Amino acid sequence: MSHVDKILAAMDGPSPMTSTQIASASGVPSSLVSMYMARLCMAGKATCVKRKRPRAYVRTNAPAEAIVSEARRTQPVSVFDLRRFS
């Protein structure tokens, strides 16, 4: 199960959740949840319902496969793979 799938599964409830709440419910680190939430909102899988900090999100309906493939394509293979940046 990918991080996106875990995040979306944690957001199945009707009430809005913050990134911290999503991270604790999904088991995905909060830094990754914050990164994925922007992508999920752009792809139509989530909507930001509270713009002030802390932001709150709810789930919407759209396919997530494009988000996962884009995230895998743009992220380095390893944190220590510095050759990709030079």
C-alpha positions, -999 to +999 in steps of 0.1 A: +000+000+000+015+034-010+017+065+012-011+081-009-034+051-003-027+052+034-034+090+036-066+086+016-077+057+037-071+078+069-092+106+054-123+085+048-143+101+076-166+130+070-149+155+093-119+176+083-084+165+095-052+184+099-019+171+085-008+160+120-041+141+125-038+124+091-001+114+099-011+098+132-041+080+117-022+067+086+013+060+100+029+081+073+054+107+086+039+142+089+066+157+066+054+134+038+017+140+046+023+178+042+041+172+009+014+149-004-015+171+006-006+198-019-004+172-046-037+156-035-054+190-036-041+198-071-052+164-083-087+167-068-084+140-043-085+163-013-098+198-006-085+223+019-116+234+040-097+256+065-070+279+050-057+293+083-031+274+102-035+245+110-051+237+077-078+211+076-085+188+047-113+165+035-113+138+009-128+143-026-132+118-055-106+115-083-081+088-092-049+088-073-027+067-096-013+098-114-003+113-080+017+082-070+035+079-103+044+117-103+056+115-068+078+085-075+092+101-107+101+134-090+116+121-057+152+110-054+158+073-050+176+080-017+182+110+005+219+103+001+217+101-038+233+135-043+245+126-079+209+133-091+213+169-080+246+177-096 
